[in-house]
């Protein structure tokens, strides 16, 4: 069962962990430097967006790595930075060194973190609508980047990400993204085997991200339109991209990885039954993604309270079926007679930390990982599915990646500014742009 490729993959995972442990014993690291030529004994981190994802990214990075230090923080509400700082100090002590003067608020707070000459690595974990802009500015400032998923919610953001990817490669700065399944052995091993043909040709697949409801934050007295939408960001498409982009992109990314790239087209439908009146989100979407080789993937995402959840992927092959299960549920492969020929446990907690370990290791080795393009393609695939559902049209990859003019991010955004009245998409009326 074990091929050379599998052996070397497992060896890589082991060696990666051993190398990280070795770094913990090394008091000084001089393989990279800051502008001006000073050597790096410690990699200084800045975080932009200090909610749940920002706190998780900080904790994972500080836990997984030695000789790293959190040095700057930014959020629309600086009080969130202070709360996170206190929690991280309790867990990580001197690895957190953020003075009050390096806590920033407002829409331009991110720029103060990015412009700080002592910050080497920026964690970008705000609501997704800001991601392409923040990545672009961080790359221009020659910072290493960790960017949470999705990295874009529309075609304009996708093109910005592709530009940032190419620029980062040229200037040798890292961009690692929050697609932790690509660093989880239960996914790596199963997809390796399927791509090698252990069950014959891959014919098609189903992918699901069906869950119960999602949070909703009511408008507070005195909030401007912009302040309210930022406060309740999940429910506005320019900020979240709807569930398919913000949450279900994980499964979209797994299928793109399995199939070797993005699909050729998307055709879908869906609707809304339980969302609050001013939410722009749908409750559910069902999409047929057509991949090269006439391979169909049936994709479904849903957030409806009281419904049964399913976040797994099933891969149909000529000689059997692969079950690639979400979170820590593990994966297994069975032949056409139902005999199990491969099984592996999952550990999503380790994968969250591995992405940060790989990021820091690549910076120290002088071989920075740049993986923005693959995550941008998966993010745009999710947006393509949303566009197909919202409009009732068949949407092609060629159109969304090259021709679509859709740019959902507001021009001249200000905290006290007004925003258009919220509306949800209606197929047949909503236009494909």
MARLUMTOR-298974 format. One record per residue (C-alpha): x, y, z; residue number from 1. Coordinates in steps of 0.02 Angstrom, whole numbers. Layout:
# residues N
<rec u="X" v="Y" w="Z" resi="NUM"/>
...
# end
This chain:
# residues 433
<rec u="0" v="0" w="0" resi="1"/>
<rec u="140" v="122" w="38" resi="2"/>
<rec u="217" v="204" w="-114" resi="3"/>
<rec u="376" v="307" w="-118" resi="4"/>
<rec u="271" v="464" w="-133" resi="5"/>
<rec u="172" v="419" w="22" resi="6"/>
<rec u="330" v="376" w="117" resi="7"/>
<rec u="411" v="541" w="73" resi="8"/>
<rec u="253" v="637" w="117" resi="9"/>
<rec u="247" v="557" w="289" resi="10"/>
<rec u="433" v="584" w="309" resi="11"/>
<rec u="408" v="768" w="265" resi="12"/>
<rec u="273" v="787" w="398" resi="13"/>
<rec u="385" v="706" w="528" resi="14"/>
<rec u="539" v="805" w="477" resi="15"/>
<rec u="437" v="966" w="481" resi="16"/>
<rec u="389" v="934" w="662" resi="17"/>
<rec u="567" v="885" w="710" resi="18"/>
<rec u="638" v="1040" w="627" resi="19"/>
<rec u="514" v="1150" w="720" resi="20"/>
<rec u="565" v="1068" w="884" resi="21"/>
<rec u="748" v="1099" w="840" resi="22"/>
<rec u="713" v="1283" w="812" resi="23"/>
<rec u="648" v="1294" w="989" resi="24"/>
<rec u="823" v="1251" w="1051" resi="25"/>
<rec u="908" v="1380" w="941" resi="26"/>
<rec u="928" v="1546" w="1030" resi="27"/>
<rec u="959" v="1652" w="875" resi="28"/>
<rec u="899" v="1643" w="695" resi="29"/>
<rec u="988" v="1750" w="565" resi="30"/>
<rec u="922" v="1682" w="402" resi="31"/>
<rec u="814" v="1834" w="363" resi="32"/>
<rec u="824" v="2018" w="402" resi="33"/>
<rec u="721" v="2175" w="418" resi="34"/>
<rec u="736" v="2325" w="304" resi="35"/>
<rec u="901" v="2406" w="344" resi="36"/>
<rec u="992" v="2240" w="363" resi="37"/>
<rec u="964" v="2201" w="548" resi="38"/>
<rec u="963" v="2015" w="587" resi="39"/>
<rec u="807" v="1933" w="657" resi="40"/>
<rec u="826" v="1846" w="823" resi="41"/>
<rec u="637" v="1849" w="843" resi="42"/>
<rec u="500" v="1862" w="711" resi="43"/>
<rec u="382" v="2002" w="760" resi="44"/>
<rec u="198" v="1978" w="721" resi="45"/>
<rec u="58" v="2103" w="695" resi="46"/>
<rec u="-125" v="2052" w="689" resi="47"/>
<rec u="-263" v="2145" w="596" resi="48"/>
<rec u="-435" v="2091" w="658" resi="49"/>
<rec u="-443" v="2030" w="838" resi="50"/>
<rec u="-607" v="1935" w="842" resi="51"/>
<rec u="-620" v="1746" w="853" resi="52"/>
<rec u="-516" v="1709" w="699" resi="53"/>
<rec u="-383" v="1835" w="745" resi="54"/>
<rec u="-371" v="1765" w="920" resi="55"/>
<rec u="-360" v="1588" w="852" resi="56"/>
<rec u="-223" v="1633" w="727" resi="57"/>
<rec u="-120" v="1722" w="861" resi="58"/>
<rec u="-138" v="1577" w="982" resi="59"/>
<rec u="-94" v="1447" w="850" resi="60"/>
<rec u="60" v="1541" w="792" resi="61"/>
<rec u="126" v="1577" w="967" resi="62"/>
<rec u="92" v="1398" w="1021" resi="63"/>
<rec u="172" v="1316" w="868" resi="64"/>
<rec u="331" v="1421" w="859" resi="65"/>
<rec u="475" v="1482" w="965" resi="66"/>
<rec u="566" v="1647" w="939" resi="67"/>
<rec u="406" v="1735" w="886" resi="68"/>
<rec u="325" v="1883" w="971" resi="69"/>
<rec u="159" v="1974" w="951" resi="70"/>
<rec u="207" v="2157" w="934" resi="71"/>
<rec u="59" v="2254" w="862" resi="72"/>
<rec u="-131" v="2240" w="849" resi="73"/>
<rec u="-270" v="2326" w="753" resi="74"/>
<rec u="-459" v="2313" w="750" resi="75"/>
<rec u="-603" v="2429" w="708" resi="76"/>
<rec u="-635" v="2427" w="896" resi="77"/>
<rec u="-469" v="2441" w="992" resi="78"/>
<rec u="-555" v="2375" w="1149" resi="79"/>
<rec u="-557" v="2204" w="1063" resi="80"/>
<rec u="-368" v="2213" w="1046" resi="81"/>
<rec u="-350" v="2247" w="1231" resi="82"/>
<rec u="-460" v="2099" w="1278" resi="83"/>
<rec u="-365" v="1982" w="1163" resi="84"/>
<rec u="-198" v="2047" w="1225" resi="85"/>
<rec u="-245" v="2006" w="1406" resi="86"/>
<rec u="-299" v="1829" w="1359" resi="87"/>
<rec u="-142" v="1796" w="1258" resi="88"/>
<rec u="-27" v="1861" w="1396" resi="89"/>
<rec u="-105" v="1732" w="1514" resi="90"/>
<rec u="-65" v="1592" w="1391" resi="91"/>
<rec u="99" v="1650" w="1314" resi="92"/>
<rec u="180" v="1773" w="1435" resi="93"/>
<rec u="329" v="1863" w="1359" resi="94"/>
<rec u="285" v="1808" w="1183" resi="95"/>
<rec u="157" v="1948" w="1191" resi="96"/>
<rec u="240" v="2120" w="1193" resi="97"/>
<rec u="109" v="2244" w="1133" resi="98"/>
<rec u="115" v="2414" w="1217" resi="99"/>
<rec u="-36" v="2528" w="1216" resi="100"/>
<rec u="47" v="2633" w="1082" resi="101"/>
<rec u="44" v="2484" w="964" resi="102"/>
<rec u="-143" v="2453" w="976" resi="103"/>
<rec u="-236" v="2536" w="833" resi="104"/>
<rec u="-419" v="2563" w="792" resi="105"/>
<rec u="-528" v="2619" w="647" resi="106"/>
<rec u="-527" v="2580" w="462" resi="107"/>
<rec u="-346" v="2637" w="444" resi="108"/>
<rec u="-280" v="2541" w="594" resi="109"/>
<rec u="-220" v="2400" w="482" resi="110"/>
<rec u="-103" v="2520" w="392" resi="111"/>
<rec u="-15" v="2567" w="553" resi="112"/>
<rec u="23" v="2384" w="586" resi="113"/>
<rec u="82" v="2356" w="408" resi="114"/>
<rec u="189" v="2514" w="408" resi="115"/>
<rec u="275" v="2469" w="573" resi="116"/>
<rec u="457" v="2433" w="525" resi="117"/>
<rec u="474" v="2310" w="670" resi="118"/>
<rec u="331" v="2200" w="611" resi="119"/>
<rec u="391" v="2056" w="501" resi="120"/>
<rec u="233" v="1953" w="482" resi="121"/>
<rec u="52" v="2013" w="473" resi="122"/>
<rec u="-97" v="1902" w="516" resi="123"/>
<rec u="-248" v="1963" w="416" resi="124"/>
<rec u="-408" v="1903" w="498" resi="125"/>
<rec u="-541" v="2037" w="474" resi="126"/>
<rec u="-707" v="2008" w="386" resi="127"/>
<rec u="-666" v="1936" w="213" resi="128"/>
<rec u="-718" v="2086" w="106" resi="129"/>
<rec u="-561" v="2177" w="164" resi="130"/>
<rec u="-443" v="2034" w="127" resi="131"/>
<rec u="-385" v="2074" w="-52" resi="132"/>
<rec u="-350" v="2256" w="-6" resi="133"/>
<rec u="-258" v="2212" w="155" resi="134"/>
<rec u="-155" v="2077" w="69" resi="135"/>
<rec u="-107" v="2196" w="-71" resi="136"/>
<rec u="-50" v="2330" w="51" resi="137"/>
<rec u="46" v="2206" w="159" resi="138"/>
<rec u="136" v="2134" w="8" resi="139"/>
<rec u="180" v="2310" w="-55" resi="140"/>
<rec u="255" v="2342" w="117" resi="141"/>
<rec u="360" v="2183" w="95" resi="142"/>
<rec u="281" v="2095" w="244" resi="143"/>
<rec u="258" v="1909" w="261" resi="144"/>
<rec u="72" v="1867" w="270" resi="145"/>
<rec u="-48" v="1744" w="347" resi="146"/>
<rec u="-219" v="1773" w="268" resi="147"/>
<rec u="-377" v="1689" w="331" resi="148"/>
<rec u="-497" v="1612" w="207" resi="149"/>
<rec u="-583" v="1664" w="98" resi="150"/>
<rec u="-458" v="1782" w="20" resi="151"/>
<rec u="-587" v="1864" w="-95" resi="152"/>
<rec u="-776" v="1870" w="-118" resi="153"/>
<rec u="-787" v="1931" w="-299" resi="154"/>
<rec u="-691" v="1933" w="-465" resi="155"/>
<rec u="-611" v="2103" w="-432" resi="156"/>
<rec u="-538" v="2037" w="-269" resi="157"/>
<rec u="-478" v="1880" w="-356" resi="158"/>
<rec u="-377" v="1979" w="-483" resi="159"/>
<rec u="-300" v="2082" w="-344" resi="160"/>
<rec u="-248" v="1921" w="-256" resi="161"/>
<rec u="-166" v="1853" w="-414" resi="162"/>
<rec u="-65" v="2014" w="-428" resi="163"/>
<rec u="-13" v="2000" w="-245" resi="164"/>
<rec u="35" v="1817" w="-268" resi="165"/>
<rec u="151" v="1859" w="-413" resi="166"/>
<rec u="227" v="2007" w="-323" resi="167"/>
<rec u="261" v="1904" w="-166" resi="168"/>
<rec u="351" v="1772" w="-269" resi="169"/>
<rec u="461" v="1903" w="-351" resi="170"/>
<rec u="509" v="1988" w="-188" resi="171"/>
<rec u="520" v="1824" w="-90" resi="172"/>
<rec u="393" v="1859" w="46" resi="173"/>
<rec u="277" v="1723" w="112" resi="174"/>
<rec u="88" v="1710" w="99" resi="175"/>
<rec u="9" v="1563" w="190" resi="176"/>
<rec u="-180" v="1548" w="199" resi="177"/>
<rec u="-305" v="1474" w="321" resi="178"/>
<rec u="-345" v="1317" w="223" resi="179"/>
<rec u="-294" v="1197" w="360" resi="180"/>
<rec u="-358" v="1040" w="272" resi="181"/>
<rec u="-210" v="1054" w="153" resi="182"/>
<rec u="-100" v="1023" w="305" resi="183"/>
<rec u="-202" v="884" w="384" resi="184"/>
<rec u="-131" v="709" w="349" resi="185"/>
<rec u="-305" v="631" w="339" resi="186"/>
<rec u="-339" v="741" w="187" resi="187"/>
<rec u="-162" v="738" w="115" resi="188"/>
<rec u="-146" v="549" w="120" resi="189"/>
<rec u="-319" v="512" w="52" resi="190"/>
<rec u="-308" v="638" w="-90" resi="191"/>
<rec u="-132" v="580" w="-136" resi="192"/>
<rec u="-195" v="402" w="-155" resi="193"/>
<rec u="-350" v="451" w="-253" resi="194"/>
<rec u="-248" v="558" w="-373" resi="195"/>
<rec u="-127" v="414" w="-398" resi="196"/>
<rec u="-274" v="304" w="-450" resi="197"/>
<rec u="-286" v="181" w="-306" resi="198"/>
<rec u="-474" v="172" w="-343" resi="199"/>
<rec u="-460" v="204" w="-530" resi="200"/>
<rec u="-513" v="362" w="-620" resi="201"/>
<rec u="-599" v="498" w="-518" resi="202"/>
<rec u="-773" v="514" w="-595" resi="203"/>
<rec u="-859" v="642" w="-484" resi="204"/>
<rec u="-896" v="692" w="-305" resi="205"/>
<rec u="-1017" v="766" w="-181" resi="206"/>
<rec u="-965" v="902" w="-58" resi="207"/>
<rec u="-1070" v="972" w="83" resi="208"/>
<rec u="-1061" v="1110" w="213" resi="209"/>
<rec u="-1231" v="1099" w="294" resi="210"/>
<rec u="-1249" v="1169" w="469" resi="211"/>
<rec u="-1374" v="1253" w="585" resi="212"/>
<rec u="-1397" v="1441" w="598" resi="213"/>
<rec u="-1264" v="1575" w="610" resi="214"/>
<rec u="-1252" v="1726" w="725" resi="215"/>
<rec u="-1344" v="1889" w="692" resi="216"/>
<rec u="-1303" v="2053" w="780" resi="217"/>
<rec u="-1439" v="2183" w="799" resi="218"/>
<rec u="-1411" v="2364" w="753" resi="219"/>
<rec u="-1367" v="2471" w="903" resi="220"/>
<rec u="-1435" v="2644" w="931" resi="221"/>
<rec u="-1336" v="2780" w="842" resi="222"/>
<rec u="-1245" v="2664" w="722" resi="223"/>
<rec u="-1217" v="2727" w="546" resi="224"/>
<rec u="-1256" v="2611" w="400" resi="225"/>
<rec u="-1072" v="2568" w="382" resi="226"/>
<rec u="-1046" v="2539" w="569" resi="227"/>
<rec u="-1196" v="2423" w="574" resi="228"/>
<rec u="-1142" v="2321" w="424" resi="229"/>
<rec u="-966" v="2302" w="493" resi="230"/>
<rec u="-1041" v="2252" w="661" resi="231"/>
<rec u="-1156" v="2123" w="578" resi="232"/>
<rec u="-1037" v="2082" w="436" resi="233"/>
<rec u="-1087" v="1900" w="405" resi="234"/>
<rec u="-1254" v="1958" w="333" resi="235"/>
<rec u="-1188" v="2077" w="200" resi="236"/>
<rec u="-1117" v="2007" w="39" resi="237"/>
<rec u="-979" v="2136" w="14" resi="238"/>
<rec u="-908" v="2081" w="182" resi="239"/>
<rec u="-940" v="1893" w="191" resi="240"/>
<rec u="-982" v="1834" w="15" resi="241"/>
<rec u="-1126" v="1732" w="92" resi="242"/>
<rec u="-1102" v="1563" w="177" resi="243"/>
<rec u="-1027" v="1481" w="23" resi="244"/>
<rec u="-878" v="1599" w="26" resi="245"/>
<rec u="-858" v="1632" w="210" resi="246"/>
<rec u="-881" v="1455" w="277" resi="247"/>
<rec u="-908" v="1324" w="142" resi="248"/>
<rec u="-752" v="1377" w="45" resi="249"/>
<rec u="-659" v="1243" w="145" resi="250"/>
<rec u="-750" v="1105" w="51" resi="251"/>
<rec u="-738" v="1199" w="-114" resi="252"/>
<rec u="-550" v="1207" w="-87" resi="253"/>
<rec u="-539" v="1020" w="-52" resi="254"/>
<rec u="-630" v="980" w="-214" resi="255"/>
<rec u="-521" v="1100" w="-316" resi="256"/>
<rec u="-368" v="1017" w="-238" resi="257"/>
<rec u="-434" v="844" w="-278" resi="258"/>
<rec u="-479" v="890" w="-458" resi="259"/>
<rec u="-316" v="983" w="-491" resi="260"/>
<rec u="-389" v="1158" w="-512" resi="261"/>
<rec u="-550" v="1258" w="-527" resi="262"/>
<rec u="-707" v="1200" w="-618" resi="263"/>
<rec u="-756" v="1252" w="-794" resi="264"/>
<rec u="-934" v="1304" w="-747" resi="265"/>
<rec u="-1065" v="1317" w="-611" resi="266"/>
<rec u="-1255" v="1300" w="-618" resi="267"/>
<rec u="-1360" v="1308" w="-462" resi="268"/>
<rec u="-1509" v="1362" w="-360" resi="269"/>
<rec u="-1559" v="1395" w="-181" resi="270"/>
<rec u="-1659" v="1514" w="-75" resi="271"/>
<rec u="-1696" v="1593" w="94" resi="272"/>
<rec u="-1826" v="1548" w="225" resi="273"/>
<rec u="-1759" v="1596" w="397" resi="274"/>
<rec u="-1643" v="1745" w="375" resi="275"/>
<rec u="-1683" v="1912" w="461" resi="276"/>
<rec u="-1766" v="2040" w="348" resi="277"/>
<rec u="-1611" v="2147" w="324" resi="278"/>
<rec u="-1492" v="2001" w="295" resi="279"/>
<rec u="-1430" v="1983" w="116" resi="280"/>
<rec u="-1386" v="1800" w="143" resi="281"/>
<rec u="-1474" v="1649" w="74" resi="282"/>
<rec u="-1512" v="1496" w="182" resi="283"/>
<rec u="-1452" v="1367" w="57" resi="284"/>
<rec u="-1368" v="1339" w="-111" resi="285"/>
<rec u="-1353" v="1182" w="-219" resi="286"/>
<rec u="-1230" v="1191" w="-363" resi="287"/>
<rec u="-1166" v="1076" w="-499" resi="288"/>
<rec u="-984" v="1115" w="-531" resi="289"/>
<rec u="-917" v="1042" w="-693" resi="290"/>
<rec u="-730" v="1004" w="-691" resi="291"/>
<rec u="-616" v="963" w="-839" resi="292"/>
<rec u="-640" v="787" w="-904" resi="293"/>
<rec u="-830" v="799" w="-888" resi="294"/>
<rec u="-821" v="766" w="-701" resi="295"/>
<rec u="-969" v="831" w="-602" resi="296"/>
<rec u="-965" v="885" w="-419" resi="297"/>
<rec u="-1131" v="908" w="-330" resi="298"/>
<rec u="-1104" v="1041" w="-198" resi="299"/>
<rec u="-1225" v="1096" w="-62" resi="300"/>
<rec u="-1212" v="1221" w="80" resi="301"/>
<rec u="-1346" v="1267" w="206" resi="302"/>
<rec u="-1372" v="1360" w="370" resi="303"/>
<rec u="-1546" v="1322" w="438" resi="304"/>
<rec u="-1581" v="1298" w="624" resi="305"/>
<rec u="-1642" v="1125" w="672" resi="306"/>
<rec u="-1575" v="1038" w="516" resi="307"/>
<rec u="-1453" v="892" w="507" resi="308"/>
<rec u="-1272" v="940" w="477" resi="309"/>
<rec u="-1153" v="866" w="349" resi="310"/>
<rec u="-983" v="938" w="306" resi="311"/>
<rec u="-903" v="790" w="219" resi="312"/>
<rec u="-841" v="749" w="44" resi="313"/>
<rec u="-876" v="588" w="-52" resi="314"/>
<rec u="-769" v="547" w="-205" resi="315"/>
<rec u="-836" v="425" w="-335" resi="316"/>
<rec u="-705" v="329" w="-433" resi="317"/>
<rec u="-711" v="193" w="-564" resi="318"/>
<rec u="-660" v="60" w="-437" resi="319"/>
<rec u="-726" v="125" w="-271" resi="320"/>
<rec u="-773" v="270" w="-160" resi="321"/>
<rec u="-668" v="389" w="-54" resi="322"/>
<rec u="-740" v="469" w="104" resi="323"/>
<rec u="-644" v="626" w="152" resi="324"/>
<rec u="-724" v="685" w="311" resi="325"/>
<rec u="-721" v="858" w="389" resi="326"/>
<rec u="-643" v="920" w="551" resi="327"/>
<rec u="-560" v="772" w="643" resi="328"/>
<rec u="-670" v="634" w="571" resi="329"/>
<rec u="-534" v="556" w="464" resi="330"/>
<rec u="-540" v="478" w="291" resi="331"/>
<rec u="-563" v="305" w="218" resi="332"/>
<rec u="-561" v="224" w="47" resi="333"/>
<rec u="-665" v="72" w="-2" resi="334"/>
<rec u="-666" v="-33" w="-160" resi="335"/>
<rec u="-821" v="-75" w="-262" resi="336"/>
<rec u="-859" v="-224" w="-151" resi="337"/>
<rec u="-858" v="-114" w="3" resi="338"/>
<rec u="-691" v="-177" w="68" resi="339"/>
<rec u="-594" v="-43" w="162" resi="340"/>
<rec u="-420" v="-26" w="88" resi="341"/>
<rec u="-361" v="131" w="177" resi="342"/>
<rec u="-409" v="224" w="336" resi="343"/>
<rec u="-331" v="369" w="432" resi="344"/>
<rec u="-382" v="472" w="582" resi="345"/>
<rec u="-400" v="662" w="578" resi="346"/>
<rec u="-335" v="799" w="692" resi="347"/>
<rec u="-392" v="972" w="642" resi="348"/>
<rec u="-313" v="1054" w="796" resi="349"/>
<rec u="-141" v="998" w="739" resi="350"/>
<rec u="-176" v="1060" w="562" resi="351"/>
<rec u="-218" v="1235" w="625" resi="352"/>
<rec u="-49" v="1244" w="707" resi="353"/>
<rec u="43" v="1160" w="563" resi="354"/>
<rec u="-1" v="1301" w="442" resi="355"/>
<rec u="81" v="1426" w="559" resi="356"/>
<rec u="230" v="1313" w="589" resi="357"/>
<rec u="256" v="1292" w="402" resi="358"/>
<rec u="243" v="1479" w="377" resi="359"/>
<rec u="376" v="1522" w="506" resi="360"/>
<rec u="489" v="1379" w="452" resi="361"/>
<rec u="482" v="1436" w="270" resi="362"/>
<rec u="528" v="1615" w="318" resi="363"/>
<rec u="674" v="1557" w="423" resi="364"/>
<rec u="735" v="1440" w="288" resi="365"/>
<rec u="735" v="1582" w="161" resi="366"/>
<rec u="610" v="1483" w="54" resi="367"/>
<rec u="446" v="1574" w="88" resi="368"/>
<rec u="285" v="1483" w="47" resi="369"/>
<rec u="172" v="1580" w="-72" resi="370"/>
<rec u="4" v="1491" w="-89" resi="371"/>
<rec u="-117" v="1636" w="-117" resi="372"/>
<rec u="-162" v="1586" w="-295" resi="373"/>
<rec u="-236" v="1417" w="-249" resi="374"/>
<rec u="-342" v="1493" w="-111" resi="375"/>
<rec u="-395" v="1637" w="-223" resi="376"/>
<rec u="-453" v="1510" w="-353" resi="377"/>
<rec u="-554" v="1417" w="-222" resi="378"/>
<rec u="-627" v="1580" w="-155" resi="379"/>
<rec u="-677" v="1632" w="-332" resi="380"/>
<rec u="-750" v="1459" w="-363" resi="381"/>
<rec u="-862" v="1488" w="-212" resi="382"/>
<rec u="-909" v="1661" w="-277" resi="383"/>
<rec u="-944" v="1587" w="-448" resi="384"/>
<rec u="-1066" v="1464" w="-368" resi="385"/>
<rec u="-1151" v="1607" w="-276" resi="386"/>
<rec u="-1165" v="1707" w="-437" resi="387"/>
<rec u="-1243" v="1558" w="-526" resi="388"/>
<rec u="-1372" v="1536" w="-388" resi="389"/>
<rec u="-1411" v="1721" w="-368" resi="390"/>
<rec u="-1440" v="1749" w="-554" resi="391"/>
<rec u="-1507" v="1579" w="-609" resi="392"/>
<rec u="-1377" v="1577" w="-748" resi="393"/>
<rec u="-1240" v="1454" w="-795" resi="394"/>
<rec u="-1076" v="1541" w="-751" resi="395"/>
<rec u="-907" v="1493" w="-823" resi="396"/>
<rec u="-734" v="1505" w="-749" resi="397"/>
<rec u="-677" v="1601" w="-902" resi="398"/>
<rec u="-810" v="1733" w="-868" resi="399"/>
<rec u="-778" v="1757" w="-682" resi="400"/>
<rec u="-589" v="1751" w="-692" resi="401"/>
<rec u="-567" v="1862" w="-846" resi="402"/>
<rec u="-725" v="1957" w="-894" resi="403"/>
<rec u="-838" v="1989" w="-745" resi="404"/>
<rec u="-841" v="2170" w="-683" resi="405"/>
<rec u="-915" v="2125" w="-513" resi="406"/>
<rec u="-831" v="2225" w="-375" resi="407"/>
<rec u="-933" v="2224" w="-214" resi="408"/>
<rec u="-815" v="2329" w="-106" resi="409"/>
<rec u="-883" v="2506" w="-76" resi="410"/>
<rec u="-793" v="2656" w="-145" resi="411"/>
<rec u="-743" v="2794" w="-23" resi="412"/>
<rec u="-790" v="2691" w="130" resi="413"/>
<rec u="-806" v="2791" w="292" resi="414"/>
<rec u="-864" v="2734" w="464" resi="415"/>
<rec u="-1004" v="2862" w="472" resi="416"/>
<rec u="-1056" v="2840" w="291" resi="417"/>
<rec u="-1225" v="2784" w="225" resi="418"/>
<rec u="-1250" v="2621" w="130" resi="419"/>
<rec u="-1385" v="2570" w="5" resi="420"/>
<rec u="-1539" v="2481" w="74" resi="421"/>
<rec u="-1502" v="2296" w="95" resi="422"/>
<rec u="-1582" v="2179" w="-30" resi="423"/>
<rec u="-1563" v="1994" w="-64" resi="424"/>
<rec u="-1536" v="1919" w="-236" resi="425"/>
<rec u="-1683" v="1853" w="-337" resi="426"/>
<rec u="-1643" v="1735" w="-482" resi="427"/>
<rec u="-1707" v="1800" w="-648" resi="428"/>
<rec u="-1701" v="1979" w="-582" resi="429"/>
<rec u="-1523" v="1989" w="-513" resi="430"/>
<rec u="-1405" v="2017" w="-659" resi="431"/>
<rec u="-1242" v="1929" w="-697" resi="432"/>
<rec u="-1109" v="2065" w="-696" resi="433"/>
# end
